[in-house]
Amino acid sequence: MNLLLFASTFALALAIAITSKRNVKSRAAIEQEFWERERAANNTRRKSLDDLAYIRLPMEIFPMDLLPDDPKVEDYRQTILSLKELPIVNFTGLTNTDLKLRYGAPNINLLISYDQSYTLLVRTLQQWAQALYDGGYSNEACQLLEFSVSTGTDVSATYRLLCKIYQEQDTPEKISALYLVAETLNSANQKTIVGILQEADGSSA
């Protein structure tokens, strides 16, 4: 019995050791691949940024005159005005290494600023739309949310509020169109957003 117990314990320890060794090798391979990509990215020459999908702000759809006495809404308006002339690009799901490989290491600071402007834009649109909705301006909130979705936002609250407005406006069929955007999002929030849409339209798929 003692010999059998010893053999079993030894086999278990050996299995754990082998598994741990494999995990170490796996981590080492992943780290090596990362640093190889990073070295290649840092050596990538500057490329043209003319083909980027720059986002133009359609100022004509922004309700700049509504809720003039709300200081938060005023902050949202001022943020949009500050973004109006800036380059804005959605790089959601791409790492700095990805960006350097695609567009060159010398462009990375510019690209980061473009992406930061995008993040600020979609967060501001969500907050502004929520304030408008709460203030009784659901049509205007809907306009902001639909524009945000058209840019490929991955802010889950944007999809949730837009679905709610569609349901209240008795246009639930519009929810189906949101799948076309949600299912192609390059984001960790993609599954969450699809789930929001499924819940809103009663789908279990």
C-alpha positions in Angstrom: 0.0 0.0 0.0 2.8 2.4 0.9 4.5 1.6 -2.4 1.3 2.2 -4.3 0.7 5.5 -2.5 4.2 6.6 -3.2 3.9 5.7 -6.9 0.6 7.6 -7.2 2.0 10.6 -5.5 5.1 10.6 -7.7 2.9 10.3 -10.8 0.8 13.2 -9.7 3.8 15.4 -8.9 5.3 14.4 -12.3 2.1 15.4 -14.1 2.0 18.7 -12.3 5.6 19.4 -13.1 5.1 18.6 -16.8 2.0 20.8 -17.0 3.8 23.6 -15.3 6.7 23.3 -17.7 4.4 23.4 -20.7 2.7 26.5 -19.3 6.1 28.2 -18.8 7.0 27.3 -22.4 3.7 28.6 -23.6 4.1 31.9 -21.7 7.7 32.2 -23.0 6.5 31.7 -26.6 3.8 34.3 -26.2 6.3 36.8 -24.7 8.8 36.1 -27.4 6.2 36.6 -30.1 5.1 39.8 -28.5 8.6 41.3 -28.4 9.4 40.2 -31.9 6.2 42.0 -33.1 7.2 45.0 -31.0 10.7 45.2 -32.4 9.2 44.9 -36.0 6.7 47.6 -35.1 9.4 50.0 -33.8 11.3 49.6 -37.0 8.3 50.3 -39.3 8.8 53.4 -41.3 6.2 56.3 -41.3 3.3 55.6 -43.6 0.6 57.9 -45.1 -2.4 58.5 -42.9 -4.5 59.7 -45.8 -6.6 56.5 -45.9 -7.7 56.6 -42.3 -11.4 56.5 -41.6 -11.6 60.0 -40.2 -14.9 60.9 -38.4 -16.6 64.1 -39.3 -18.9 65.5 -36.7 -22.3 66.4 -38.2 -22.9 69.5 -36.2 -26.3 70.0 -37.8 -27.7 67.1 -35.9 -26.4 68.2 -32.5 -29.1 69.9 -30.4 -26.9 72.7 -29.1 -29.8 74.8 -27.8 -31.6 72.2 -25.6 -31.3 72.2 -21.8 -29.3 75.4 -21.8 -29.4 75.7 -18.0 -28.0 72.3 -17.3 -24.2 72.7 -16.5 -23.4 69.1 -17.5 -25.1 69.5 -20.8 -23.1 72.6 -21.4 -19.9 70.7 -20.7 -21.0 68.1 -23.3 -21.6 70.8 -25.8 -18.2 72.4 -25.2 -16.5 69.1 -25.5 -18.1 68.5 -28.9 -17.1 71.9 -30.0 -13.5 71.3 -28.9 -13.5 68.0 -30.9 -15.0 69.5 -34.1 -11.7 70.5 -35.7 -9.6 67.6 -34.4 -8.8 64.4 -36.3 -10.9 61.6 -34.9 -10.4 57.9 -35.7 -11.8 54.8 -34.1 -9.0 52.3 -33.4 -10.9 50.2 -30.9 -9.4 46.7 -30.5 -6.0 47.7 -31.9 -2.9 47.8 -29.7 -0.1 50.4 -30.1 2.0 47.6 -31.6 -0.8 47.0 -34.3 -0.9 50.7 -35.1 2.9 51.0 -35.4 3.0 48.0 -37.8 0.2 49.4 -39.9 1.2 53.1 -40.0 4.7 53.3 -38.8 6.3 53.9 -35.4 6.9 57.7 -36.0 3.1 58.2 -36.3 2.2 56.5 -33.0 1.7 59.7 -30.9 -0.6 61.1 -33.6 -2.6 57.9 -33.8 -3.0 57.7 -30.0 -4.3 61.3 -29.9 -6.8 60.4 -32.7 -8.1 57.4 -30.7 -8.3 59.4 -27.5 -10.4 62.0 -29.3 -12.7 59.1 -30.4 -13.0 57.7 -26.9 -13.9 61.2 -25.6 -16.4 61.7 -28.4 -18.4 58.5 -27.9 -18.4 58.8 -24.1 -19.7 62.4 -24.4 -22.4 61.4 -26.9 -23.6 58.7 -24.6 -23.7 61.1 -21.6 -25.4 63.8 -23.6 -27.9 61.5 -25.1 -28.8 60.2 -21.6 -29.3 63.7 -20.3 -31.5 64.6 -23.3 -33.6 61.4 -22.8 -34.0 62.1 -19.1 -35.1 65.7 -20.0 -37.8 64.4 -22.4 -36.0 64.8 -25.7 -35.8 61.2 -26.8 -35.8 62.1 -30.6 -32.7 64.2 -30.2 -31.1 61.6 -27.9 -31.8 59.0 -30.6 -30.0 61.1 -33.2 -26.8 61.3 -31.1 -26.9 57.6 -30.3 -27.4 56.6 -34.0 -24.5 58.7 -35.0 -22.4 57.2 -32.3 -23.3 53.7 -33.5 -22.5 54.6 -37.1 -18.9 55.3 -36.0 -18.6 51.8 -34.5 -18.8 52.7 -30.8 -18.5 49.8 -28.3 -20.1 51.8 -25.4 -22.7 49.2 -24.3 -25.0 51.9 -22.7 -25.4 53.5 -26.1 -27.0 50.4 -27.5 -29.1 49.8 -24.4 -30.6 53.3 -24.5 -31.1 53.2 -28.2 -33.0 49.9 -28.0 -35.1 51.4 -25.2 -36.0 54.4 -27.4 -36.8 52.2 -30.4 -39.2 50.2 -28.2 -40.8 53.3 -26.9 -41.2 54.7 -30.4 -42.8 51.4 -31.5 -40.0 50.8 -34.0 -38.4 47.6 -32.6 -37.5 46.5 -36.1 -34.7 49.0 -36.0 -33.0 46.9 -33.4 -32.2 44.3 -36.1 -30.1 46.8 -38.0 -27.9 47.3 -34.9 -26.7 43.7 -35.2 -24.9 44.6 -38.4 -22.7 46.9 -36.4 -22.5 45.0 -33.2 -21.5 41.7 -34.7 -18.5 43.3 -36.5 -17.2 45.2 -33.5 -13.5 44.6 -32.7 -14.0 44.9 -29.0 -14.1 43.0 -25.8 -17.7 44.4 -25.4 -18.9 42.8 -28.6 -20.6 39.9 -26.9 -22.2 42.1 -24.2 -23.6 44.4 -26.9 -25.0 41.5 -28.9 -26.6 40.2 -25.7 -28.2 43.6 -25.1 -29.7 43.5 -28.6 -31.0 39.9 -28.1 -32.6 40.8 -24.9 -34.2 43.9 -26.4 -35.8 42.0 -29.4 -36.5 38.8 -27.5 -34.0 36.7 -29.5 -32.3 33.8 -27.8 -29.8 33.2 -30.6 
